[in-house]
């Protein structure tokens, strides 16, 4: 037993290191291929600063960096085969979109197909614990539908987050590290190894993607990372009914979730298409109040890390183990919770209060909104 645990821990480390090495070495070659194919940034979508000539197919390097160690170290049971196959489909859909562009419903159809594949291999939410109601088993149709919707939603959340150099890769690295720790604590070697591999791939990609980026991950990379993290989260829920298994991924992925929710609500409010691009994302709003590119990214890293620590606390610090309240556990939980809430309030202060106090920022945002309304009219 001890030997098996030690072996799985070593495989976690080796998987991450190999993924990092593969991505670091392959990314320049993928960038060169993207330039030859003409898959470069033209700022047509308005989601990031104009960076003409920067290649966009970085997701291909991420995919290879994940697949090589995954096939070497993972135990390929049905669920893991489904996750890897679905990841391949998600990457392919994103690469096609990077190469020639897909209409929103075509991309959504491809994302749904990737989610349906992993569901067909048994990765879907069978049951979970409702507060006060205990463990509840979900009807198969309901569980499968919720799983597909959740996976597709997280794929799009990560895609929306990919607006600043290094932002999506860094946030996914923090999330993957958190999932790896929780996987090890549950004794789920496959989940721990796969998320460690994703961590290594993201860190390797940041070598080329942090500001000023020499390559973008594109939709191929964003959909791959979003799908993999979402599938691992669902896999954890499919094996346990613990409430923490549901809370944990929601907290770790809170930054892209909040970003997407805010942007969608704002587009609906102003009568804009939900799928249309704009500069309403959190990272753009940091830039609008005068933060530099690097500073905006680092602030969002710090916020994501704070929420990840809060999520880990739900796993490792139990305020009432075996029914007896533990004062120390309660104090730690409260302190970490206050830290996460404080970080979130500070972000809201920066993005809303500072903006309201600066009439120049308000006028600029109103002018941009009027211009976007004229374009969609």
CORLINRA-V739937 format. One record per residue. SS is DSSP state (2 for helix, 1 for strand, 0 for the rest). OMEGA is omega in degrees with one decimal (none if undefined). D_FIRST is the distance of its C-alpha to the first C-alpha in whole Angstrom. Layout:
<<SS & OMEGA & D_FIRST> <SS & OMEGA & D_FIRST>>
This chain:
<<0 & 178.9 & 0> <2 & -179.7 & 4> <2 & 179.0 & 5> <2 & 178.4 & 5> <2 & 179.5 & 6> <2 & 179.3 & 9> <2 & -179.6 & 10> <2 & 178.1 & 11> <2 & 178.1 & 12> <2 & 178.4 & 14> <2 & 174.9 & 15> <2 & -179.3 & 17> <2 & -179.0 & 19> <2 & 178.0 & 20> <2 & 179.1 & 21> <2 & -177.7 & 23> <2 & 179.6 & 25> <2 & 178.2 & 26> <2 & 178.6 & 27> <2 & -178.0 & 29> <2 & -179.0 & 30> <2 & -177.8 & 31> <2 & 178.8 & 33> <2 & -176.3 & 35> <2 & -173.8 & 36> <2 & -174.2 & 37> <2 & 177.6 & 39> <2 & 179.0 & 42> <2 & 177.3 & 42> <2 & 177.5 & 42> <2 & 177.4 & 44> <2 & 177.6 & 47> <2 & -179.7 & 46> <2 & 177.9 & 47> <2 & 178.6 & 50> <2 & -179.5 & 51> <2 & -178.6 & 51> <0 & 179.0 & 52> <0 & -177.1 & 49> <1 & -177.3 & 50> <0 & 176.6 & 51> <0 & -179.9 & 54> <0 & -179.5 & 54> <0 & -176.0 & 55> <0 & 177.5 & 53> <0 & -175.9 & 54> <0 & 179.7 & 50> <0 & 178.0 & 50> <0 & 179.0 & 52> <0 & 179.0 & 54> <0 & -175.2 & 53> <0 & 176.6 & 54> <0 & 179.4 & 53> <0 & -178.4 & 49> <1 & -172.0 & 47> <0 & -172.8 & 45> <0 & -178.4 & 43> <2 & 179.1 & 40> <2 & 177.4 & 37> <2 & 177.3 & 37> <2 & 177.5 & 36> <2 & -179.7 & 33> <2 & 179.6 & 32> <2 & 178.7 & 32> <2 & 177.9 & 30> <2 & -173.7 & 28> <2 & -176.1 & 28> <2 & 178.3 & 27> <2 & 179.6 & 24> <2 & 179.4 & 23> <2 & -178.8 & 23> <2 & -169.3 & 22> <2 & -175.8 & 18> <0 & 169.0 & 18> <0 & -170.3 & 17> <0 & 171.8 & 20> <0 & -176.4 & 20> <2 & -177.5 & 24> <2 & -178.1 & 23> <2 & 175.0 & 22> <2 & 177.9 & 25> <2 & 179.5 & 27> <2 & -179.2 & 27> <2 & 178.0 & 27> <2 & 177.0 & 30> <2 & 177.3 & 32> <2 & 178.2 & 31> <2 & 178.7 & 33> <2 & 179.6 & 36> <2 & 179.1 & 36> <2 & 179.8 & 37> <2 & 178.1 & 39> <2 & 179.4 & 41> <2 & -179.9 & 41> <2 & 177.0 & 42> <2 & 178.4 & 45> <2 & 176.9 & 46> <2 & -172.9 & 46> <2 & -174.8 & 48> <2 & 179.1 & 51> <0 & 176.9 & 50> <0 & 171.6 & 49> <0 & -170.8 & 51> <2 & -177.2 & 49> <2 & 175.8 & 49> <2 & 178.5 & 48> <2 & 178.9 & 45> <2 & 177.4 & 44> <2 & 177.5 & 44> <2 & 178.0 & 42> <2 & 178.6 & 39> <2 & 177.7 & 39> <2 & 178.2 & 39> <2 & 179.2 & 36> <2 & -179.8 & 34> <2 & 178.9 & 35> <2 & -177.3 & 33> <2 & 177.0 & 30> <2 & -178.7 & 31> <2 & 177.5 & 32> <0 & 173.5 & 28> <0 & 179.0 & 27> <0 & 174.2 & 27> <0 & -173.5 & 29> <0 & -179.9 & 29> <0 & -174.6 & 29> <1 & 166.3 & 29> <1 & -173.7 & 29> <1 & 171.3 & 30> <1 & 176.5 & 34> <0 & 178.1 & 35> <0 & -177.9 & 36> <0 & -179.7 & 36> <1 & -177.2 & 32> <1 & 179.9 & 30> <1 & 176.2 & 32> <1 & -179.0 & 32> <0 & 171.1 & 34> <0 & -174.3 & 36> <2 & -179.4 & 35> <2 & 179.4 & 38> <2 & -179.4 & 38> <2 & -179.5 & 34> <2 & -179.5 & 35> <2 & 179.3 & 38> <2 & -179.9 & 36> <2 & 179.8 & 33> <2 & 179.4 & 36> <2 & -178.9 & 38> <2 & -179.4 & 35> <2 & 179.3 & 34> <2 & -179.8 & 37> <2 & -178.9 & 38> <2 & 175.4 & 36> <2 & -179.7 & 36> <2 & 177.6 & 40> <2 & 178.7 & 39> <2 & 178.7 & 37> <2 & 177.7 & 40> <2 & -176.2 & 43> <2 & -175.7 & 41> <0 & -178.6 & 42> <0 & 176.0 & 45> <0 & -179.0 & 45> <0 & 174.6 & 43> <0 & -173.7 & 40> <2 & -177.5 & 39> <2 & -179.7 & 37> <2 & -179.4 & 35> <2 & 178.9 & 34> <2 & 178.5 & 34> <2 & 176.8 & 31> <2 & 178.3 & 30> <2 & 179.1 & 29> <2 & -179.0 & 28> <2 & 177.4 & 26> <2 & 179.3 & 24> <2 & 178.9 & 24> <2 & 178.4 & 22> <2 & 179.4 & 20> <2 & -179.0 & 19> <2 & 177.3 & 19> <2 & 177.2 & 17> <2 & -178.2 & 14> <2 & 179.1 & 15> <2 & -176.8 & 14> <0 & 179.3 & 11> <0 & -174.1 & 14> <2 & -178.3 & 13> <2 & -179.8 & 16> <2 & -179.8 & 18> <2 & -179.3 & 17> <2 & -177.8 & 18> <2 & -179.9 & 21> <2 & 173.2 & 22> <2 & 177.2 & 21> <2 & 177.4 & 23> <2 & 176.6 & 26> <2 & -179.5 & 26> <2 & 179.4 & 27> <2 & 179.6 & 29> <2 & 179.0 & 31> <2 & 177.0 & 31> <2 & -179.8 & 33> <2 & 178.6 & 35> <2 & 176.0 & 36> <2 & -178.7 & 37> <2 & -171.0 & 40> <2 & 179.7 & 41> <0 & -172.7 & 41> <0 & -5.4 & 45> <0 & -173.3 & 47> <0 & 173.6 & 45> <0 & 177.5 & 45> <1 & 173.8 & 44> <0 & 178.2 & 43> <0 & -179.8 & 40> <2 & 178.2 & 42> <2 & 179.7 & 42> <2 & 179.6 & 39> <2 & -178.1 & 37> <2 & 179.5 & 37> <2 & 177.3 & 37> <2 & -176.9 & 34> <2 & 179.1 & 32> <2 & 179.7 & 33> <2 & -175.2 & 32> <2 & 179.6 & 28> <2 & 179.0 & 28> <2 & -178.3 & 30> <2 & 177.8 & 27> <2 & 177.6 & 24> <2 & -179.8 & 26> <2 & 178.4 & 27> <2 & 177.1 & 23> <2 & 178.2 & 22> <2 & -178.5 & 25> <2 & -178.5 & 24> <2 & -177.6 & 21> <0 & 177.0 & 22> <0 & -175.8 & 25> <0 & 178.3 & 25> <2 & -179.5 & 28> <2 & 178.1 & 26> <2 & 176.2 & 25> <2 & -177.5 & 28> <2 & -173.5 & 30> <2 & -179.6 & 27> <2 & 179.0 & 28> <2 & 178.2 & 32> <2 & -178.0 & 32> <2 & -178.5 & 30> <0 & -175.6 & 33> <2 & -177.4 & 36> <2 & 176.5 & 38> <2 & 179.5 & 38> <2 & 179.4 & 39> <2 & 179.8 & 41> <2 & -177.9 & 43> <2 & -179.4 & 43> <2 & -179.3 & 44> <2 & -176.8 & 47> <2 & -179.9 & 48> <2 & 179.5 & 49> <2 & -178.8 & 50> <2 & 178.9 & 53> <2 & 177.6 & 54> <2 & -179.8 & 54> <2 & -176.4 & 56> <0 & 175.8 & 59> <0 & 179.1 & 59> <0 & 176.6 & 57> <0 & -178.3 & 55> <0 & -175.4 & 51> <0 & -178.7 & 50> <0 & -179.4 & 53> <0 & 174.2 & 52> <0 & -179.6 & 53> <0 & 179.9 & 52> <0 & -177.2 & 51> <0 & -178.0 & 47> <2 & -176.7 & 46> <2 & 176.1 & 46> <2 & -179.4 & 50> <2 & 173.2 & 51> <2 & 179.4 & 49> <2 & -178.7 & 51> <2 & 179.0 & 54> <0 & 171.6 & 55> <0 & 178.3 & 55> <0 & 174.9 & 51> <0 & 179.1 & 50> <2 & -178.5 & 48> <2 & -176.5 & 45> <2 & 177.6 & 46> <2 & -179.0 & 45> <2 & -178.4 & 42> <2 & 178.0 & 41> <2 & 179.9 & 42> <2 & 172.2 & 40> <2 & -176.3 & 37> <2 & 178.7 & 37> <2 & 179.1 & 38> <2 & -179.9 & 35> <2 & 178.1 & 32> <2 & 178.3 & 34> <2 & 177.8 & 33> <2 & 177.0 & 30> <2 & 177.8 & 29> <2 & 178.9 & 31> <2 & 178.6 & 28> <2 & 179.1 & 25> <2 & 178.8 & 27> <2 & -179.9 & 27> <2 & -168.2 & 23> <2 & -179.1 & 22> <0 & -176.6 & 25> <0 & -178.3 & 26> <0 & -179.9 & 29> <0 & 176.9 & 29> <2 & 177.5 & 25> <2 & 174.8 & 25> <2 & -179.5 & 29> <0 & -179.3 & 30> <0 & 179.9 & 32> <0 & -175.5 & 31> <2 & 179.7 & 33> <2 & 178.4 & 31> <2 & 178.6 & 29> <2 & -178.8 & 33> <2 & 179.6 & 34> <2 & 178.9 & 32> <2 & -179.6 & 32> <2 & -179.2 & 36> <2 & -179.9 & 36> <2 & 177.3 & 34> <2 & 178.1 & 35> <2 & 177.3 & 39> <2 & 179.8 & 38> <2 & 178.6 & 37> <2 & 179.1 & 40> <2 & 178.1 & 42> <2 & -180.0 & 41> <2 & 178.3 & 42> <2 & 179.1 & 45> <2 & 177.8 & 46> <2 & 178.0 & 45> <2 & 177.8 & 48> <2 & -178.9 & 50> <2 & -172.0 & 50> <2 & -176.3 & 51> <2 & -176.0 & 53> <2 & 179.6 & 55> <2 & 179.4 & 56> <2 & -178.7 & 57> <2 & -179.8 & 59> <0 & -176.9 & 61> <0 & -177.4 & 61> <2 & 178.8 & 64> <2 & 179.0 & 64> <2 & 179.7 & 60> <2 & -178.8 & 61> <2 & -179.8 & 64> <2 & 179.1 & 62> <2 & 178.5 & 60> <2 & 178.5 & 63> <2 & 177.6 & 64> <2 & -179.6 & 61> <2 & 178.2 & 61> <2 & 178.5 & 64> <2 & 179.0 & 64> <2 & 179.3 & 61> <2 & 178.9 & 63> <2 & -179.4 & 66> <2 & -176.5 & 63> <2 & -178.6 & 62> <0 & none & 65>>
